Amino acid sequence: MDAVTGGGFKSWRRRWDSLRLFTPARFSALPGLPFPASPGHLPGKDEVTDYARHFALPLWLGTGVRHLHQVGGGFEARTDHGTITARTVVVATGPFQQPPSRTWPRTSTERSPSSTPPTTATRTSSPTGRCSSSAPGTPACRSPKNSPARGR
């Protein structure tokens, strides 16, 4: 089931481009459905979506689960479209439906929005530079090379 409508795993495709599973492919496969990658590979969002679509898994789209409880040797889920039962359940949810937007403190030297560092949660990867913040002395700019020496 997926509360999102308009195609299975659509929410995965909308995620930031750098999204990867934190478990290797050998642990990311469904029972009896091997993941098509080397065992140590960390699959990206598009690989996971393609994997799920390849097996034509029966998805209930636009269906949110409102209550889940154990009944006998299985589970019962109360959904937006009725109640279903299942032997097993995989819960895949979390607070990460939107990339985080960082709030940076304003300082007297940082007067315009253009001088505020961009969020790091973008859809595409951004080039890395020596410092990710334009405000001198912010934590992102401190490194052993450019931190003030102790005791001075």
N, C-alpha and C positions, 0 to 999 in steps of 0.2 A: 504494500500500500504506500502511496505517496500522496501527500496533501496537495502537491503541485499538479496542475493540469497541463495538457498540451504536449505530451510525450514523456516516456519514461526517462528518469534520471536527468530531466531538464535542469533541476537545481544544481547538479554537478557541473554541467556545461557552463553555467553562469558564474562559477567560482573563478577566483583569480588563477592566472595561468600557471603559477608555480605550485599549485596544490598537488601534493603527493600523499599516498598512504604512508603511515609510519611503520607499517609491517611489510616485510618482504612478500613477494608474489607467492612463495611456497605456503604462506599462512593466510593468504588473501582469497583463496579459491573456495568456492562452495563445494560441498560434498559431491563427489562424482563429476565435477565440472572443472578440470584443471585450468589454471590461469595461464594464458599463452605468453609467458615471459620466463627469463632465467630465474631460478629459485631465489637469488638474493636481490633481484631488481625491486625497487620501490615504485610501484605503478603510479602514473599520473592520473589526473581527473578524466582525461579523454580515454585512456586505456581502460579504466574501470567502467566507464559508460559503454564503451564498445564491447567489453566482455559481457556485461549484463544484457545488452541488446542481441548479441550473437546467439545466446541461448533462449531468446524469446521468452523470458520469464513472465509468468502471468502477473501483471501488475494491475492493481486497482488504483487508477489515477484520480485525483481530485477527491480522495477519501482520507479524511483525518481520523485517527483513533482517539476516542474520547475516554475510554476506560479499558484496562486490560487486567484480567485476574485469572489465577490458576483454577481449573476445574478438573477434578480427578487427575488423570495422567496427561492432561493437555492444558490448553488456554482458551479463554473466551474473550473476544475483543468486541466492544461496542463502538461502532463507527458512525460516521455521518450518514451511512446508507444501510444501517442494520447491524445485526450481530452475526459474527462468524466464529467458528471454532478451529483450532489447529493443534497438531501434536507438538510443534516447536514454534518459537517466535524469535526473530532477530530484531532487536530494537536499535535503530540507527537514527538517532536524533541528536540535537545539541543546540547550543546558542549561536552557532556560526552561520546563520542564514544570510548575513550580510558581512562583508569585510569590515573589520574594525576601523573606526576613524579616530585618529589620535587627537587629543586636545593638548596643544602646546601652550605653556604659560607665556603671556606677553611681558616684555620688559621695556624699559625706557629706550633702549636702542633698537627695538623691533616695533616700528610704528605702522608699517603698511602690511596688508595681507600678503602682498607679493614676497615679503621677507620671511613669511612663516614657512617652515619646512613642510613639504607635501606629505600626505599620509603614505605609509609604507605598504598599505593594503590596496594595491592597484591591480587592475586586470592584467597588465603586462609588466614584465620585469623592468626595472629602471636601472640605468647605468650606475655603477657604484663609483663613488669618488673617495677622496681622502677623508671628507667629513660630510655627514648627512644633514647637518644643520648649519644655517648661516649665522647663527648667534654665537659669537666667540665665547668659549668657556662653558657651553652647555655640555651635559654629559656625553652626547653623541660625538662632540669634537675633542674630548679629552682622550688622550692616549699616552703611553709612556713617553713618546717623543715630544708632545706639545702640552703636557700637563705642567702646571706651575711646580717648580721644585719645592719640596717640603722645607719649611724653616726659613723661607725667604720672605 
